[in-house]
Each structure stands twice: as C-alpha cells, then as structure tokens.
Amino acid sequence: MIFDQSEFEIRCEWGEQGVAQLAPISDVVIIIDVLSFSTCVEIANSRGAIVFPYLWKDHSAQDFATSINAELADRRNSGSRYELSPASLAQVANNTRLVLPSPNGSTLSLKTGKTPTLAGCLRNSRAIAATATTYGKRISVIPAGEKWQDGSLRPSFEDWVGAGAILSHLKGNLSPEAQAAIAAYQTAQSNLKSLLKRCSSGKELIEKRFEQDVDLATELEVSDCVPTLVNSAYVDRAAQQTP
C-alpha cells in the first residue's frame, strides 16, 4: 500500500485514517492528543486512576459510566468534578474510574483494534518511546489533530510537535513523515511553552480561561507514566492494574 509507510519501521500519520492505515501492520500504536486527551490520561494514570476512552457527544456515556461504576469526565465548563481538562485531574484519587470522551484522542483509541496502544504527550515522551520499543520494531505514532467546523481534520501544531518529541527518542528506519515531525519538534523545543500558547489550539484554551491546561501540557519529560490500553481502559503500564 502506498500510504501505509510499510517500508519503514518508524511511521507517523494523522488521525483516523492514519490509524486505519498503520495500526494493522504495527507492533504498537501511540496516540498523540496533547491538548488535551493524552495529557489528561497521563496525569490521571500517574495518580492511579483508570481511564476509559469513549466517543464524543455520545449520550450513552453516562449510562456506560454508571454500568462500570465509573465517573464521567465531561467536556470543559460542564460543572462536572472531572472534565476533559488536565488541571481538573491533577488531584484525582488513586483507583478512580473515569470515562473520558473526546473528539480526537479518545475516538482514535477506540479504533486501534488488537494492536497494543499507548497514549503519548510531551510530559511522558521519553518514557513512551522507551516502552514502545519493547513491543517490536514497527512503531506507529498518530498525531490526532483537531476538527474544523465541518468535521474535517485540522492538523494541529501541538500534536505534530508532540509526535516529534516521541519520535526523536526512537531508533530505526524512519519514514519521511516521522523525520518531518522530529524536525518540527527540534525547531520548537527551546520555546515550547510560548509556541503552544500562541498556536491555534493554545489560544483557544487560553481564551476560554484554561491556560493552566496549556501549562501542564507543555511540561516536557516530567513523567515516567506510560498509559497503556488494557481491556478498553488506559492504565499506567507499571501499575499493572486490571480495569
């Protein structure tokens, strides 16, 4: 296939079609949604919470959460105790069970099939890369991107740079797409916080008064947590929890 980058060991492609093309021929898939799903999952898992990804704007989310004895982390400004906001999860209690819908990272997490799946962000980029190599040589990094009003993919600066941060720690035969993501990260690395605050997604969150979420998301390599999808839920690989 022309678009599956199968001649390369280390691959990178955007969004849902990226998952469709690369997941079936990969040893592991890494989902990148820096603002904010992957960052939310890393923060929650690092505190011992269990995170169930769920489809966005699906009215069955609350019923699903109730059925598995979990809390629903709703969209920002919903009034819920936990939201799709890293700051709202910074004090989540150990063993809390969370259902976390999102339009990008969560949705992609549900589409990787039987391929081992990790959630990566800037905070855990080095740890994610190190763990990915334990699954095999065929590693696919999927920047989730955002959505335009018409539902089409909007490639996002933060996910491109987040993908590059992880890819920069991987050794192997890199696709041109992976090399380009690394170059983007290396260009941004010395000024990450400022650039993420000035990119479109960052400006949107700051305008909505969620600047703390951007601050948390821009912290680089501060976590050894490796969110791993096990039985349809993300848990920290080291914690060996059973969802």
Secondary structure, 3 states (H helix, E strand, C coil): CHHHCCCCCEEECCHHHHHHHHHHHCCEEEEECCCCHHHHHHHHHHCCCEEEEECCCCCCHHHHHHHCCCEECECCCCCCCCECCHHHHCCCCCCCEEEEECCCHHHHHCCCCCCCEEEECCCCHHHHHHHHCCCCCCEEEEECCEECCCCCEECCHHHHHHHHHHHCCCCCCECHHHHHHHHHHHHHHHHHHHHHHHCHHHHHHHHCCCHHHHHHHCCCCCCCCCEEEECCEEEEHHHCCCC
